[in-house]
Structures are given as structure tokens and as C-alpha cells.
Amino acid sequence: MGPRNPAPHPEAPPNLRTRPLPVRSARGPWIRLHVCDRSARFFGKTGLHRFDAPAGEYGILYAGEDDFCAFVEAFGDPLDARVVSQSDLRQHCLSTVIANRLLHLVDLTAQGLSQLGADGRLTTGDDYGLSQRWARALWDHADQPDGLVYRARHDPSKESVAIFARASPALRLRRLRRILDDQARLAQILDRYGFALVE
């Protein structure tokens, strides 16, 4: 018997707004990698990223569980280019993201996907239009969650968060360092993901 081609991933169910959500409560800390001359507090509405609002209805801030995750999610594409330049890294800083209250995050890391009628393609697939429509439906849920927690595409052993702008007043962001400032840590990150560092 040959391999089966799975059906397209379903859209969010019409009754999602009133269904129970798989929720995890957390304060962080998380790590955000960002351009140094811009604030780490950036809730994007570009529509370019996985869980961005389809029509700019809300902003969203992305962060990873640690600096490894933040790096590989930022520099992991394209998959066949395992080179990063010092000049590019010189422009990037790491900041911590901590909440002053528990954030209620829709848990898309494990069985929560199945409970919602979704699967791993929602968090790792190439159809960003689909994942954005799901995010919009979750943002509109009656429980008003603060964001999403999901497996990082480029390292599923790590977790990322996508925090909705409505949680902005609860967030405290603090600049840590330029990513080039800790050469030993950077070497560990590059080694883990098989990156070469060039001028």
C-alpha cells in the first residue's frame, strides 16, 4: 500500500470561539532577538509571520524560551544556508520578556492541537495564511487569551511564544546584550545548529 497524502489542514471550526481552550499559564522569562536600534517591545502587524493577524487586527510579539531558540527562529531560513555574518549579528540584541502577571497562553505544543481539531502543520507548515486565520480565531475567543505557546519550527525541542498586543501592559522587557558580546555562548549556539560565522 502506497503512502497516503493527507487532506489539507482544516480551518478553525466555526464554534471555536466558545470551545474550551487548552491553556498554559506562564510569566516567562522568554528571550527576544531584535534589531538593536529598535525597541524589543514590538507587536508586529506585517502579516509576514506565522501567527500575524490576517488583516492587521492586532499586533503580536514573538519570543523563544532561550537564546538558542530565539537565534534559530530568526536565522533558520533558508534551510540550506547555514551561514551567518558578524555584520548581521552585530545589529542584533537579546532582551528578556517577563510578565508581571500570569499570561494565559493557548497551548499548541502537544495534545492541545488535537483538542482544537488541529495538528502539527499549524505550527510548522508552510501555509501561513491558514495559521494566521487560526490565530485570528483564537485571538477572538471568548476567554481572550494573551497569546500562544508552540514548538519552534527549527528546533521542536524548544518552545516559542506569540503574545497578543492586549497583553502589552503586563510585559516587562529588559535589554541583555548584543548577541556578539558573549562569544562563548554564541559558539555554543552556532555549533548546536551547524552554522558557520563569516565576516
C-alpha positions, 0 to 999 in steps of 0.5 A: 500500500502506497503512502497516503497524502493527507487532506489539507489542514482544516480551518478553525471550526466555526464554534471555536470561539466558545470551545474550551481552550487548552491553556498554559499559564506562564510569566516567562522569562522568554528571550527576544532577538531584535534589531538593536536600534529598535525597541524589543517591545514590538507587536508586529502587524506585517502579516509576514509571520506565522501567527500575524493577524490576517488583516492587521487586527492586532499586533503580536510579539514573538519570543523563544524560551532561550537564546538558542531558540530565539537565534534559530527562529530568526536565522533558520531560513533558508534551510540550506544556508547555514551561514551567518555574518558578524555584520548581521549579528552585530545589529542584533540584541537579546532582551528578556520578556517577563510578565508581571502577571500570569499570561494565559497562553493557548497551548499548541505544543502537544495534545492541545492541537488535537483538542482544537481539531488541529495538528502539527502543520499549524505550527510548522507548515508552510501555509501561513495564511491558514495559521494566521486565520487560526490565530485570528480565531483564537485571538477572538475567543471568548476567554481572550487569551494573551497569546500562544505557546508552540514548538519552534519550527527549527528546533521542536525541542524548544518552545516559542511564544506569540503574545497578543498586543492586549497583553502589552501592559503586563510585559516587562522587557529588559535589554541583555546584550548584543548577541556578539558580546558573549562569544562563548555562548554564541559558539555554543549556539552556532555549533548546536545548529551547524552554522558557520560565522563569516565576516 
